[in-house]
Amino acid sequence: MQVSYNLKYQKANFANKVLIEKEGEIIIYDRGFKLKGKGATDKGEMINYSDIKEFYYRGEKLFFITFTKAKYTLSGLGTAFEESLRTIYKARNEFLVEALFMRHGKLKGEFDAYFDRYSKFSKPINKGDCKLKLYEGGLVIVPEDQDAFGISFNFVNFHEFIDDEYQWKITMDDGSVTIISHLGNDYESFQENINEVFGSMYEKLVNEDLKEVFYDFDAGTLLKFAYKLRGGKSVNLKEIKKIDETLANRVIEFFFDDKVFAEKCEMFNEMTDEYSRFFGIAKDPITHQGFIRWVMYSLPEYNTVAFCILNRWMEGQAPVNTKNGHDTFFFKIIIEKGMPSEKISDKVLEIEQSLVNLNFAKDPCYKDKKELRNSPFKYAIRKLPYLRILRKSYSGVASADSVSEWQKQAKEILEKSKLNN
């Protein structure tokens, strides 16, 4: 893709001092665009979409701000404004869908529709005409003149079709709401596709995934379990016991088959109850072989939530003790008022979203931006709100091989994370 439009552009610094003001053109590519002044000697300035922090328009002017705090104003597009706007957003949205990991599985269908999006406080966020891209595990909403965003079905708390109004309403685990409408003659087809996708998701979780590990449990029990941990989300021990007491015992055996790790975690068991011990399991999203296992502990007394991703489990293979196999990461609960115990669910959701949506990669949860500058997570750590909050709250890692040294590291991190410090 390479399209150009004539325009005027201005570049200013963060103090609004104008640095460049030219007439020229914008040349739009797949990964960004070039702003170039008139004349063959002007080499222009290349702007990658990954360098843009904010991008918006007012009237017939385009504005964007880079992560280096440079401010740009594009104007003078005249009758080509709307066409250029759609062209830029089309290229930018293709980048966003990839860079923010919005695709989940195979594409199942595309639909033209309208969306209304609200925060958990029922405050309007945005709305407009869009293209819906339905995947096996999620929905990508691509407006013509706004940023694309994704809905992962793993984090859908509740959804319903309102047939009288020809709408589909989705409420997410974080409380945000999206309403899909204006599907026209595609309404029934869209409804059938959604029901099929959700049905297939649970069927696969039960019959292909959980049945491989918990083979001696009936489908009804595993379906209840699958609803709680779809995509690899965590479920606390108390909820598992409500589903089936025997299943809870099996989960503990499955996660603590490594006796050294079990001994390390004894200190957490003394600090927590069954509501505060979480377990997550998912078929490896990269290799599709073996299972990801991870445990999490909420420790409000220490203003902390900690998690550990264990070594991959393969049927018929003994646990492999590899380096960093017990690394446990600690994150503080950031609060402005109230008690840490009131914000536990928010921190747990931040961790779940970060791990599940990024295929259980640990690096973007805590590593410095410089270490991730060539990483596929470079843009995600800048733009995904839950990941940014999680990174800011990182307080340390317990990584020692010996039980005593590991527990010493963990206790030191917990003490430093207490609110009274």
VENFEN-V550675 format. One record per helix or strand of 2 or more residues. SS is the DSSP state (hx for helix, st for strand). FROM is the first residue (numbers start at 0). LEN is the number of residues. If there is no record, write none. Layout:
[[SS,FROM,LEN] [SS,FROM,LEN]]
This chain:
[[st,2,10] [st,17,11] [st,31,6] [st,44,4] [hx,48,3] [st,51,7] [st,60,6] [st,70,5] [hx,77,22] [st,106,12] [st,123,12] [st,137,6] [st,148,4] [hx,152,3] [st,155,7] [st,166,6] [st,176,5] [hx,183,30] [hx,218,14] [st,233,3] [hx,236,7] [hx,244,11] [hx,258,6] [hx,265,6] [hx,273,3] [st,276,7] [st,290,9] [hx,299,3] [st,303,6] [st,327,5] [hx,339,3] [hx,343,14] [hx,362,4] [hx,368,4] [hx,379,4] [hx,384,8] [st,393,5] [hx,402,15]]
